[in-house]
C-alpha cells in the first residue's frame, strides 16, 4: 500500500543500514555437537531484533541478549527502560547468521528466557504507546463493528496522538465504514492506517502493542503474522474457547485506559522454532539409513540434507499420515540420541500453551504455560505401550520419515502451511529465541490458567459426594 510504504521508508533505510552488522547467534568453536546441515547460513536480510524499536518487552529481551553472549544477564541489576542507543558488539567473537543454536547456546538461551519471564511476571511495564495494531476476524461482521468502535475510541480519546493500524481488507468494507468515520472525524485521517502480512513481516518493530478481538485462533494468527518480534498482545474474548483471550470486550475502555496509565504485566509464552530439512538427491534411497545420517557415522556430512523453511509456532507441530491410507512410520531423535520408532497416525509436538489443543485431543498431558517443556504425544499409536512424554526445552527434537517408509507424511505448523515430507526428510524442533508476550489481567494473573481449564474444559467437574449425615 502506498501510504504504508511512505510511512515506513525511513524504517526501510534503517533496516538497510543495520543489515551488514545484524547479529543473531554467537558461536563458540568448542560448542557441543550439532549436525552441520542444521548450521547452514540463513539469508542476509536484516534480523528483526537488531532494528531499533519501541516495544518495551523486546527492548528488555534485546538488552539481555547483548549483555551476555550466553543470553542472560551476569549480574542482578534491575531492568532498565528502552533506549534507542544500540549496544556495542562483543569484541573478539565471530558472528554468524544461523537459524539454530548449538546445544550450549540453546541451554543458556532457554535459561535466560525463563529468568526473564519470572522477572516480568512480577513487574508492571509502562507502555509508550505510539502505534497500535488491531487484529480481528475479518469475516465476522459483529467483530468488525467492534474493531470500528475500538479504533474510533483510540483515535478520538482525549490527549491521544497514537496511530491505529487495522487490516487492509477493512479499507473498503461497508461494515467498517471508513468513509463515515473520516466524515465524522476528519482529523484522524493521517492516524488511521492499514496493515497487511508483508508489513508485519518487514516492520514488526513498528508496533507497541497488539489488541486482538476474537478467540484463540486470532491469537495464533498473531503469532503467525509476527514470526520473530511479537509486540505484547492484549486479547479480548470474542470467540468460543478463551484459553488465550483474557479480557472482557465490554470493559475495553477501562481495560485499555488502565493498561496505558498503570502499566501491564506480561507472560512470556514459549514458542518452538521448527525447520523442515529436505533429503538431498544422491545414492538410492533404499541404500540410505536415516538413523546413520542423523546420529551415526554420517552425521557430520552436511550434504545429505538442506533446510526448506522455518517457522516459529505457539501451539504445536503435527506430523501425520495425511491422505495416505497407511499409518506413518517416524523416527524420533532427541539431540544425538535415537529415542524410538513411532508407527501411528502421526505425532504431535506441543508447547505448554498448546497442551490444551491438539495435544489434549490426542491424549497428551495438560501443562501449565510457565513450564519450560516440550510435549511429545503420539496420534493413535499402533501399540499399547506408547505414552505421552514430557521433555525439557533444552532438547533439539528431530522427527524423520525413514527412507524405507511405505509412504511419506505431512507436517503442519499451528495448523498452517501443511507441507509433505518425503522419505528421508525430517523436521527439527527446538525452543525459539522469540517468545510470545501475552498481557495478563493485573487482578487475577496467578489464577488465570486454572480458571481457563475449569471454565472451558470443566476440568474435574462432577457432582459432589453427599456426606454420611445426609444418607442416614
PLY file of the C-alpha trace (Angstrom):
ply
format ascii 1.0
element vertex 472
property float x
property float y
property float z
element edge 471
property int vertex1
property int vertex2
end_header
0.00 0.00 0.00
1.38 3.41 -0.90
0.50 5.03 2.43
2.31 2.39 4.48
5.29 2.38 2.11
5.72 6.12 2.61
5.28 5.85 6.36
7.96 3.17 6.59
10.51 4.47 4.09
12.70 5.69 6.94
12.37 2.31 8.66
13.48 0.59 5.46
16.56 2.83 5.35
17.40 1.91 8.94
16.82 -1.72 8.03
19.42 -1.48 5.24
21.92 0.36 7.42
21.93 -2.43 10.00
21.80 -5.32 7.53
25.55 -5.85 7.42
26.07 -5.68 11.18
22.97 -7.66 12.20
23.77 -10.50 14.60
21.79 -13.48 15.65
23.99 -16.17 17.20
27.48 -16.08 18.68
29.16 -19.43 18.11
31.90 -20.96 20.20
34.28 -23.24 18.33
34.19 -25.61 21.32
30.38 -25.77 21.39
28.72 -29.14 21.74
27.79 -31.29 18.78
25.21 -30.10 16.31
24.56 -31.56 12.89
26.33 -29.43 10.26
23.40 -29.24 7.88
21.44 -27.56 10.65
24.02 -24.77 10.85
23.95 -23.52 7.28
23.84 -19.72 6.96
20.43 -18.10 6.77
19.63 -15.35 4.28
21.29 -11.96 4.62
18.20 -9.94 5.43
18.41 -7.72 8.48
17.23 -9.53 11.56
14.22 -8.09 13.33
15.72 -7.88 16.78
18.65 -5.80 15.51
16.38 -2.99 14.31
15.64 -0.25 16.88
12.05 -0.41 18.08
9.87 0.88 20.89
8.42 -2.40 22.14
9.46 -2.38 25.78
9.34 -6.17 26.19
11.61 -6.87 23.26
13.88 -4.00 24.24
14.45 -5.85 27.52
15.00 -9.15 25.70
17.47 -7.45 23.36
19.30 -5.92 26.33
19.73 -9.35 27.90
20.86 -10.90 24.64
23.58 -8.27 24.12
24.67 -8.03 27.77
25.76 -11.66 27.89
26.70 -13.90 24.94
25.03 -16.80 26.72
21.71 -14.99 26.68
21.18 -13.85 30.30
22.44 -11.03 32.48
25.53 -11.94 34.52
24.52 -9.59 37.29
21.41 -8.88 39.28
20.92 -5.33 38.10
17.35 -4.06 37.71
15.81 -3.96 34.26
16.19 -0.60 32.56
13.79 1.10 30.25
14.25 1.23 26.49
16.95 3.31 24.87
17.44 3.88 21.15
21.20 3.53 21.51
22.45 0.24 20.09
24.82 -1.74 22.34
28.32 -2.26 21.03
29.11 -5.76 19.69
31.21 -8.10 21.79
34.83 -7.97 20.64
36.90 -10.99 19.79
33.97 -13.18 18.74
32.85 -14.49 15.37
29.31 -13.51 14.42
27.45 -15.98 12.24
23.92 -15.96 10.85
22.15 -19.19 11.72
18.69 -20.45 12.44
19.63 -23.00 15.09
21.57 -22.62 18.31
24.20 -25.08 19.44
23.36 -27.20 22.47
25.16 -24.96 24.95
23.67 -21.80 23.47
20.20 -23.34 23.44
20.55 -24.24 27.11
21.77 -20.74 28.04
19.10 -19.06 25.90
16.32 -21.16 27.48
17.64 -20.36 30.96
17.81 -16.66 30.14
14.23 -16.53 28.87
12.98 -18.44 31.94
14.72 -15.98 34.27
13.38 -13.04 32.31
9.86 -14.49 32.35
9.99 -14.79 36.15
11.06 -11.19 36.50
8.50 -9.84 34.04
5.69 -11.67 35.86
6.38 -9.54 38.96
6.72 -6.20 37.20
4.41 -3.59 35.77
5.74 -2.32 32.45
4.76 1.20 31.44
3.89 1.38 27.74
4.89 4.22 25.45
2.05 3.68 23.00
2.61 5.28 19.62
1.46 2.61 17.18
-1.42 0.23 17.96
-2.09 -2.90 15.92
-5.73 -4.05 15.80
-6.33 -7.69 14.88
-9.69 -9.38 14.46
-11.62 -11.95 12.45
-12.07 -10.16 9.14
-15.07 -12.31 8.16
-17.10 -11.77 11.33
-19.48 -8.84 10.91
-20.07 -8.29 14.62
-16.35 -8.23 15.39
-15.70 -5.82 12.51
-18.15 -3.41 14.10
-16.26 -3.83 17.37
-13.00 -3.05 15.57
-14.56 0.15 14.25
-15.75 1.05 17.75
-12.41 0.48 19.46
-10.42 2.16 16.66
-12.63 5.25 16.88
-12.26 5.38 20.65
-8.47 5.10 20.48
-8.21 7.84 17.86
-10.51 10.43 19.42
-9.96 9.95 23.14
-8.62 12.99 24.94
-4.89 13.53 24.56
-4.46 10.74 22.05
-1.87 11.12 19.30
-1.30 7.42 18.57
-1.61 5.75 15.19
-4.01 2.84 14.81
-3.46 0.09 12.23
-6.34 -2.09 11.04
-6.30 -4.84 8.41
-6.25 -3.58 4.82
-9.32 -5.67 3.93
-11.38 -3.27 6.06
-10.46 -0.23 4.00
-13.37 -0.85 1.60
-15.58 -2.89 3.92
-19.03 -1.34 4.33
-19.34 -2.77 7.83
-16.22 -0.88 8.95
-17.45 2.28 7.17
-14.15 4.11 6.79
-15.77 6.91 4.82
-18.31 7.55 7.57
-15.58 7.69 10.22
-13.49 10.17 8.24
-16.52 12.36 7.53
-17.31 12.41 11.24
-13.70 12.83 12.43
-11.62 14.26 9.53
-8.62 14.93 11.79
-7.92 11.21 12.28
-7.21 10.57 8.59
-3.42 10.58 8.98
-3.52 8.39 12.10
-5.72 5.58 10.79
-3.50 3.25 8.76
-3.77 -0.24 7.32
-1.62 -3.33 7.71
-1.09 -6.48 5.70
1.05 -9.59 6.22
4.00 -8.07 4.36
4.06 -5.09 6.71
4.04 -7.44 9.73
6.93 -9.46 8.30
9.08 -6.47 7.31
8.36 -3.98 10.11
7.23 -5.87 13.25
9.25 -3.47 15.42
6.87 -0.64 14.44
4.04 -1.68 16.77
3.99 -1.09 20.51
1.00 -3.31 21.31
-1.34 -5.72 19.56
-5.01 -5.61 20.52
-6.77 -8.80 19.40
-10.53 -9.31 19.17
-11.65 -12.89 18.68
-10.88 -16.35 20.01
-7.74 -18.42 20.46
-7.42 -18.75 16.69
-6.99 -14.99 16.42
-4.13 -15.10 18.94
-2.49 -17.93 16.97
-2.85 -15.82 13.84
-0.98 -13.02 15.60
1.84 -15.46 16.34
1.83 -16.48 12.68
1.93 -12.87 11.42
4.81 -11.94 13.74
7.24 -14.78 13.18
10.06 -13.11 15.10
9.39 -10.00 17.17
5.88 -10.14 18.65
4.60 -6.94 20.31
2.83 -7.51 23.66
-0.63 -8.85 22.90
-3.80 -7.93 24.78
-6.63 -10.26 23.74
-10.34 -9.52 24.21
-12.57 -12.60 24.28
-14.94 -12.56 21.30
-14.63 -16.26 20.38
-15.78 -19.65 21.60
-12.95 -21.04 23.76
-10.89 -18.43 25.55
-7.67 -20.08 26.77
-5.63 -17.20 25.37
-8.18 -14.37 25.36
-8.06 -12.93 28.86
-10.16 -9.76 28.80
-13.86 -8.92 28.52
-14.54 -6.75 25.47
-17.47 -4.99 27.18
-14.93 -3.36 29.51
-12.40 -2.44 26.82
-12.29 1.28 27.68
-11.44 0.65 31.33
-9.01 -2.16 30.45
-7.05 -0.14 27.90
-7.05 3.05 29.95
-5.70 1.18 32.96
-3.08 -0.62 30.84
-1.80 2.61 29.29
-1.74 4.52 32.60
-0.80 1.91 35.23
1.21 -0.44 33.05
0.95 -4.11 32.07
2.13 -7.47 33.35
3.47 -9.81 30.69
3.68 -13.59 30.50
6.34 -14.86 28.08
4.95 -17.90 26.30
7.41 -20.45 24.95
7.39 -20.85 21.17
9.10 -23.50 19.06
11.30 -22.99 16.04
10.61 -25.74 13.52
12.75 -26.23 10.41
11.98 -28.57 7.52
15.08 -30.45 6.33
14.89 -31.98 2.85
16.88 -35.01 1.81
19.38 -34.21 -0.93
19.48 -36.25 -4.11
22.26 -38.83 -4.07
22.52 -42.57 -3.77
19.42 -44.73 -3.99
17.07 -44.07 -1.04
16.83 -47.79 -0.21
20.58 -47.87 0.47
20.45 -44.92 2.88
19.76 -45.07 6.63
18.18 -42.02 8.28
19.49 -43.05 11.72
23.06 -43.22 10.45
22.73 -39.89 8.69
21.38 -38.06 11.74
23.33 -39.55 14.66
25.68 -42.18 13.24
28.97 -42.08 11.40
27.47 -39.95 8.63
26.08 -37.29 10.98
28.89 -34.82 10.18
28.10 -34.89 6.47
26.44 -31.56 5.65
25.46 -32.59 2.12
22.73 -35.09 2.97
20.02 -32.53 3.84
19.17 -28.90 3.19
16.78 -26.53 5.00
13.49 -25.76 3.25
11.59 -23.39 5.53
11.49 -22.39 9.18
8.54 -21.44 11.42
8.02 -20.06 14.92
4.91 -21.68 16.39
2.90 -21.12 19.57
0.78 -24.30 19.78
2.18 -27.37 18.07
3.94 -29.06 15.20
1.92 -32.01 13.88
3.40 -34.67 11.61
0.75 -37.11 10.39
-0.07 -39.52 7.59
-2.21 -37.02 5.69
-4.29 -38.63 2.90
-2.16 -41.79 2.85
-4.12 -44.99 3.55
-1.32 -46.46 5.68
-0.13 -45.23 9.05
3.03 -43.16 9.34
6.39 -44.59 10.29
8.50 -41.93 12.01
11.92 -41.90 13.69
12.20 -39.62 16.73
15.56 -38.23 17.86
16.48 -36.10 20.86
19.83 -34.31 20.46
22.20 -37.07 19.25
20.12 -39.98 20.60
17.58 -42.11 18.75
14.50 -42.16 21.00
12.11 -44.51 19.25
10.34 -45.53 16.06
6.69 -44.48 16.02
4.04 -46.28 13.98
0.87 -44.24 14.31
-1.35 -41.77 12.53
1.34 -39.24 13.49
2.91 -37.32 16.35
2.06 -34.01 17.99
4.93 -31.93 19.42
3.28 -29.25 21.56
4.32 -26.23 23.59
2.87 -25.80 27.10
0.44 -23.29 25.57
-0.62 -25.91 23.01
-1.11 -28.61 25.63
-4.85 -27.81 25.74
-5.27 -28.02 21.95
-4.47 -30.96 19.63
-2.18 -32.42 22.30
-5.13 -32.76 24.67
-7.32 -34.36 21.99
-4.54 -36.88 21.26
-4.37 -37.91 24.93
-1.43 -35.73 26.00
-0.92 -34.10 29.37
-2.24 -30.72 30.43
0.70 -28.43 31.15
0.86 -25.05 32.84
2.24 -22.48 30.36
5.07 -21.48 32.70
6.64 -24.95 32.45
9.66 -24.89 30.08
8.97 -28.20 28.35
8.29 -29.96 25.06
5.32 -32.34 24.96
5.55 -35.34 22.61
2.31 -37.26 22.03
1.53 -39.99 19.51
-1.69 -39.73 17.49
-3.47 -43.11 17.53
-0.29 -45.15 18.08
-0.47 -48.78 16.92
0.90 -50.01 20.26
-0.46 -50.26 23.79
2.76 -49.05 25.41
3.33 -45.63 23.82
2.67 -42.99 26.45
2.97 -39.23 26.12
6.36 -37.94 27.20
7.42 -34.53 28.51
10.92 -33.36 27.57
13.00 -30.33 28.64
13.05 -27.27 26.42
16.82 -27.62 26.02
16.43 -30.68 23.78
16.59 -30.43 20.00
13.93 -32.83 18.74
14.00 -34.29 15.23
11.17 -36.26 13.68
12.16 -38.03 10.46
10.46 -40.10 7.77
12.78 -43.12 7.21
13.90 -43.99 3.70
12.12 -47.35 3.83
8.75 -45.91 4.92
5.78 -47.14 2.88
4.61 -43.56 2.38
5.54 -40.02 3.25
3.98 -37.85 5.94
2.64 -34.31 6.24
3.73 -31.56 8.63
1.68 -28.57 9.76
2.67 -25.66 12.00
-0.04 -24.25 14.25
-2.43 -25.80 11.74
-0.99 -23.80 8.83
1.34 -24.31 5.86
0.72 -28.04 5.50
3.84 -29.50 3.86
4.51 -33.00 2.53
7.53 -34.85 3.93
9.04 -37.45 1.63
11.10 -40.45 2.83
14.42 -39.08 4.09
13.02 -35.67 5.16
12.79 -34.58 8.76
11.67 -31.68 10.96
13.90 -30.11 13.60
12.06 -28.67 16.63
13.63 -26.62 19.42
12.81 -23.74 21.74
12.55 -20.45 19.87
14.55 -17.38 20.82
11.41 -15.31 20.09
8.91 -15.86 22.95
5.30 -14.71 22.73
4.47 -11.88 25.20
0.88 -12.17 26.40
-0.59 -9.44 28.61
-2.22 -10.77 31.80
-5.09 -9.32 33.83
-3.50 -7.46 36.74
-6.06 -8.59 39.31
-6.05 -12.35 38.60
-2.81 -13.20 36.84
-1.96 -16.14 39.12
-5.34 -17.89 38.89
-5.82 -17.28 35.18
-4.77 -20.67 33.73
-6.65 -22.82 36.27
-9.70 -20.65 35.69
-9.36 -21.25 31.93
-9.31 -25.05 32.09
-12.09 -25.09 34.69
-14.26 -22.73 32.66
-13.67 -24.17 29.18
-12.96 -27.86 29.82
-14.89 -28.29 33.08
-11.73 -29.85 34.47
-12.51 -32.42 37.20
-16.09 -31.24 37.38
-18.57 -33.68 38.95
-21.41 -33.73 41.43
-20.05 -33.61 44.97
-20.44 -36.75 47.09
-23.03 -36.40 49.86
-21.80 -36.52 53.48
-22.79 -39.50 55.66
-25.16 -37.33 57.71
-27.46 -36.89 54.71
-27.55 -40.60 53.95
-28.80 -41.79 57.36
0 1
1 2
2 3
3 4
4 5
5 6
6 7
7 8
8 9
9 10
10 11
11 12
12 13
13 14
14 15
15 16
16 17
17 18
18 19
19 20
20 21
21 22
22 23
23 24
24 25
25 26
26 27
27 28
28 29
29 30
30 31
31 32
32 33
33 34
34 35
35 36
36 37
37 38
38 39
39 40
40 41
41 42
42 43
43 44
44 45
45 46
46 47
47 48
48 49
49 50
50 51
51 52
52 53
53 54
54 55
55 56
56 57
57 58
58 59
59 60
60 61
61 62
62 63
63 64
64 65
65 66
66 67
67 68
68 69
69 70
70 71
71 72
72 73
73 74
74 75
75 76
76 77
77 78
78 79
79 80
80 81
81 82
82 83
83 84
84 85
85 86
86 87
87 88
88 89
89 90
90 91
91 92
92 93
93 94
94 95
95 96
96 97
97 98
98 99
99 100
100 101
101 102
102 103
103 104
104 105
105 106
106 107
107 108
108 109
109 110
110 111
111 112
112 113
113 114
114 115
115 116
116 117
117 118
118 119
119 120
120 121
121 122
122 123
123 124
124 125
125 126
126 127
127 128
128 129
129 130
130 131
131 132
132 133
133 134
134 135
135 136
136 137
137 138
138 139
139 140
140 141
141 142
142 143
143 144
144 145
145 146
146 147
147 148
148 149
149 150
150 151
151 152
152 153
153 154
154 155
155 156
156 157
157 158
158 159
159 160
160 161
161 162
162 163
163 164
164 165
165 166
166 167
167 168
168 169
169 170
170 171
171 172
172 173
173 174
174 175
175 176
176 177
177 178
178 179
179 180
180 181
181 182
182 183
183 184
184 185
185 186
186 187
187 188
188 189
189 190
190 191
191 192
192 193
193 194
194 195
195 196
196 197
197 198
198 199
199 200
200 201
201 202
202 203
203 204
204 205
205 206
206 207
207 208
208 209
209 210
210 211
211 212
212 213
213 214
214 215
215 216
216 217
217 218
218 219
219 220
220 221
221 222
222 223
223 224
224 225
225 226
226 227
227 228
228 229
229 230
230 231
231 232
232 233
233 234
234 235
235 236
236 237
237 238
238 239
239 240
240 241
241 242
242 243
243 244
244 245
245 246
246 247
247 248
248 249
249 250
250 251
251 252
252 253
253 254
254 255
255 256
256 257
257 258
258 259
259 260
260 261
261 262
262 263
263 264
264 265
265 266
266 267
267 268
268 269
269 270
270 271
271 272
272 273
273 274
274 275
275 276
276 277
277 278
278 279
279 280
280 281
281 282
282 283
283 284
284 285
285 286
286 287
287 288
288 289
289 290
290 291
291 292
292 293
293 294
294 295
295 296
296 297
297 298
298 299
299 300
300 301
301 302
302 303
303 304
304 305
305 306
306 307
307 308
308 309
309 310
310 311
311 312
312 313
313 314
314 315
315 316
316 317
317 318
318 319
319 320
320 321
321 322
322 323
323 324
324 325
325 326
326 327
327 328
328 329
329 330
330 331
331 332
332 333
333 334
334 335
335 336
336 337
337 338
338 339
339 340
340 341
341 342
342 343
343 344
344 345
345 346
346 347
347 348
348 349
349 350
350 351
351 352
352 353
353 354
354 355
355 356
356 357
357 358
358 359
359 360
360 361
361 362
362 363
363 364
364 365
365 366
366 367
367 368
368 369
369 370
370 371
371 372
372 373
373 374
374 375
375 376
376 377
377 378
378 379
379 380
380 381
381 382
382 383
383 384
384 385
385 386
386 387
387 388
388 389
389 390
390 391
391 392
392 393
393 394
394 395
395 396
396 397
397 398
398 399
399 400
400 401
401 402
402 403
403 404
404 405
405 406
406 407
407 408
408 409
409 410
410 411
411 412
412 413
413 414
414 415
415 416
416 417
417 418
418 419
419 420
420 421
421 422
422 423
423 424
424 425
425 426
426 427
427 428
428 429
429 430
430 431
431 432
432 433
433 434
434 435
435 436
436 437
437 438
438 439
439 440
440 441
441 442
442 443
443 444
444 445
445 446
446 447
447 448
448 449
449 450
450 451
451 452
452 453
453 454
454 455
455 456
456 457
457 458
458 459
459 460
460 461
461 462
462 463
463 464
464 465
465 466
466 467
467 468
468 469
469 470
470 471
